[in-house]
């Protein structure tokens, strides 16, 4: 939502930021507001952890009176998780139009809660902002009208993140001339990190040791716990 919020601010368009607080630790929540220079949310739902159904239900319960009070012209939701389905459902319930940021993303794995969330949100939205033409084609193949879909790409967002992150990148060890570059591993999928799939995690760690470069892994608490439990 960061580039959307910046554009709203630059155009002096009134908006309300509602934060689910599904993630609440500093490294999973506060750091993003700081690095993306986001304003403080007007409302914080304080949903916290819980099961998929519990979190989605709490979001719906807490967001409904906010939408009824504020009566926004459009309810925009983003991301891939419970907040999207909860806020997306809350919009139509309150008689509001819904815009879905990052529409049309698919893994085609219905065991992922996120997959059900994004499919459902796409099909109840009035405006769908897809990041590439591929996502537009996916939405049209599912029967969503072309006039609801807008391809927006992510160039601006990625450029700003690259500029902001240039001074925060991990630095190679100057004492080791061979390690002048490194590789980034973004991995936190539960399918590879849960207790019943420990062999997959062990195989992953073994494969990482074969990479002849330092690997920077911003490790999820779940993965860290599983690795510690395996040793």
N, C-alpha and C positions, 0 to 999 in steps of 0.2 A: 504493500500500500504506500510505501514511501514516495515513489515518483508521483502517484496520484495526489497525495497530500501536498507535496510541494507545488504541484500545478494549481491546486485549489487555493493555496495561500497566495501564489503569484497573481492569480486572477481575482483575488479578494472575494472568493465564493465561500459562503458560510457553510461550515460542516461540523459534525460532531464525531469525535473519535471514541469508540467503545472498545474496551480491551477485555478479552475473556479471562486473562490471567490463568489460562490453562497451564502454562509454564510459569513458574514463580521464582526460580533461583536466579541469582544475578547473571550467571553465564548463559542462561536460556531465556532470559526476559529483559532485564534492565540494560544489558550490554547493547541490545539491538536498538533500543530507544536512543541511547547515547550515540552510537556510531552512525545511525541513519538520521540523526538529528530530528527525531520525531517529537511533536509536542506531547505534553502530558495528557493522557486520556481524560475526557470529561466524566466518563463512567468506567468503573472497573468492576467486572462481574465476580471476580475472586472465585472462579470455578474450581481451580486446583486440580489435584489428581483424582482418579476414580475410573470406573469402567466406562466403556464407550457410551452405553445407554445412559449412565448416571450423569456424565459430563454434558451430553447433548440435551438431556432433560433439564438440567440446571440452567443451561444457557437459555433455553426457551422460556423457562419460568422467569428468569431474571431480566431478559431483554424485552419481553412483551410490554411491561409498564413503561419502560424507557421509550420505546417506539410510539406508544400511545400518547405519552406526554410531549415528546419532541415533534411528532408528526413530520418527519423529513420527507422531501420530495422523492428521494431515492435511497434505497438501502444497499450499499455496496459491500460485498464480502469477498475475502481473498483467502488464499492458503488451501491446504489439502486436508484439513482435519475437522474435528467436531465443531469448531467455531463456525466453519463455513455452513455446514448443514443446519446447525442451530439458528444461526442468524438468517440464513436463506429462508428457512421455514417460517421464522418470525416475521419476515417481511410480508408475505402474502396473508398471514393470519391477521396482521394489523392493517390490511388493505393497501400496502405499499408496493411500489415497483421495486424489483430486485435487479442489481447488476452484479455479474460474477466476473471477478478478476481472475485470470489464469484459467479460463474455460477451455474445455476440450481435451484436457490432459487425461490420458488413459494408460493403465498398466495391463488391463484385461485380466487382472487377478482379483476375483471377488472375495478372496479370503482376507484382503486388506480392507479394513474399515474405511480408509480414505477413498477407495475406489467407489464404494456405494455412495459416500458423501458427495463426491464431485459429480457423479452421474445424476444423482437426484437434484443437486443444486442447479446443474445446467438446464434440466428440463422444467424447472419452475421459474427460471430467470427471464426477465424481459429484455435485458441486454447482456450479451456474452462477449467479453474481451479475450480473444485468443492470441497467444504469443507468436504463432506462426501460421502459415497457410495449411500446414498439416493438421493442426487442431481445428481449423475451420472446416476442412474436409471431413474430419471425424464427426463433428457436430451435425453437418448437413446429412451425412450418411445415417445418423440416428433420427433424422426427420425434423431437425430444428430449422426454422425458416432462415434463409440467408440474410434477410433484412434485420435480424436480431443480432447478427455476428459482426464484430469489428476486429480486424487484425491490428494489433498495436505494437508487436515486437517488444524487446526488452533492452534495446541498445542504450537508452538513456540511463536506465537503472544500473546496468552492468558497467557502463563508463564511470558513473559516479562512485560505485563501489570500488572499482579499480583505483581511482584517484585517491579515495579515502584510505584504502588498504595499503597503498604503496609504502607508507612509512611504518606499517604494522606487520609487515611480512616477516616470517621467521628468517633469521640470518644464519648462513652456514658457518660452521666452525672454522675460523681463520687458520687454526693450527693444522687443518687437514686440507691440503691443496686439492685433493681429488674431489672433495665434496663442495663444489661451487654451485651446484643446483640441488633441488629437492623436489619431491613429489607430494602432492596433497591428496589425502584419502578422505573423502566425505562419505561416511558410512554409519548409519544408525538403524537400518531396517530391522524390525523385530524378528523377521524370519531367519536372520542369520545370527541373532544375538540372544534369543530366549533359551531357557534352560533345556528344552526338549530338542534344541538344534545345536547343542554344544559341539558335536563333530564338525559342523559347518564352520563354526568360529575357530576351532583348532586348525582346520585346513586353511582358513584365511590367514591366520597368523603365520603358519608355515610358509605360505606363498609369499607373504610380505618379506620374509627373511631372504628371499631369492632376489629381491630388487637391489641392484648394485648402487643405490642412492639412498640418502636419508628420506624417510617417509614421515611426513607431518600428519598425524591423525588427531583432529579435535574430537577426542573420544567421548562418547555418550556415557552417562553414568551406568546404564544398563550393560554396555559392553565391558566397561571397566570391572564391574562386579563379576561378570561371567569369566573374564580372564583371571581375576584373582581367585575365584572359586576353583578354577581348573588347575591352578599351580599347587 
